[in-house]
C-alpha cells in the first residue's frame, strides 16, 4: 500500500502504464489513455491522489471471480473445431492461477488477473 507521496505517484504511473500496455496488446499504440481506463483504475488514481491509500487494497475476491469467469470461457471452448485455447490456458491462465494459489497478493498480480479477457 503506497504511503509516501512518491510511492503514490509511482503507483499512479504504474496504473497508467498498465492501461497503455493492455491496449497495445490488443490494437497497437494507444491514443487517449483516459478513454481506455476502467472505472476501478480511475477510482484508484483518484484515491491515490487524495492520499486515501487505506482504501486501496485490491479487491481480491473480485479479481478471482473475474479471472475464474474468463478462464472458464476459455475452458468451455476447448475441443471446439478451429479454436485453440490451450496456448492461452497454459501460458496465461495457469501461471496466474499458480501465483494466486501460492498466496501471492501483489499489485502486479491483481492487475494481470483483472486484465485477462
N, C-alpha and C positions, 0 to 999 in steps of 0.2 A: 504494500500500500504506500503510495507516494506521500512523503511528509514535507520535504523542503520545496521551496519554490522551483528550484532547478529540477527536482525529481518530477514535479507536476508538469513542468514544461516538456521534459523528456517524454513523459507518458502521453501528452497531447501529440507530440511529434510522432510517436510510435503508432497511435491510433490513425492519424492521417496517412502515414506511410503504409499501414496495413490496408487501408481503403484503396490507395493507389495500386498496391500490389495485387489486390483482389480483382480490381477492374482490368489491369493489364493482362492478367491471366486469361480473361475472357475475350477481350477485343482490342488489345493494344493500348497505346497511351491514353491517359485519362484527360478529359477536357476540364470539366468543373468537378473537382473532388467533392464539394459540398452536395452536389446533386446526386452523388453516388453513395452518400453516407446513410447508414441505417439510423433510425431514431435512437437506439441504445448507444451508438457511437457518439452522436451529437450530445446526448444526455451526459455521457462520461466526460466529454470535453468541458461542458458547462460546469459540472461539479468540480472537476479539477481546477478550472479557472477560479472558481469561488472558494477553493480550499476546503471543500466538503469531502475530504478523502475518506472519512469514516464510513461513507455510504458507497464506496467504490468497489467493495469486494465483489468479485464476479458472482453471478447467479449460476452456480454450478449445476443446480437441478435443471434450469432452463437450457444450459449448454448441452447437458447429457440427453435431455429429451429431444432437442433439435438434432443432435448428432445421430441418435438412435433412429429417429424417424427417417432421416435422409439415407442412412446406411441400409435400413430395411428396404427402402425403394430400390436401391441397387441390388440387394439380395433377391428381391422379387423378380428382377429382370434376368437373373442367372438362368441360362438354358434357353432363353428366347433366341430364335434363329436370327443371325446377323447382328446380335448385340453382345459385346464382350465387356462384362463388368468386373471380371477377375482382376484386371490390372488396377483399377481404381480401388477395389476392395483390399487388395494385398499391399499396395504401395501408399495409399492414403488412409483408409479407414482402419486397417489393422494396427499400424504403428500408433495412430492417435488413441485407439482403444487401449492398447498396451500401456501407453504412458498414463492414461487416466486411471486404468485399473491398478497400476502400480502405486497410485497415490499422488502423482504429480498434480499440482494445482497452481500452475504459473499463468501469468497473463498471456504469455505466448500460446500455451495450450488452449486456454479459453478462446482466444481469438481464432485459432485454427479450427477448433470444433464448431464455432459459430459460423465460420466461413464455408463449410462444406455445403455443396449444392448438387 
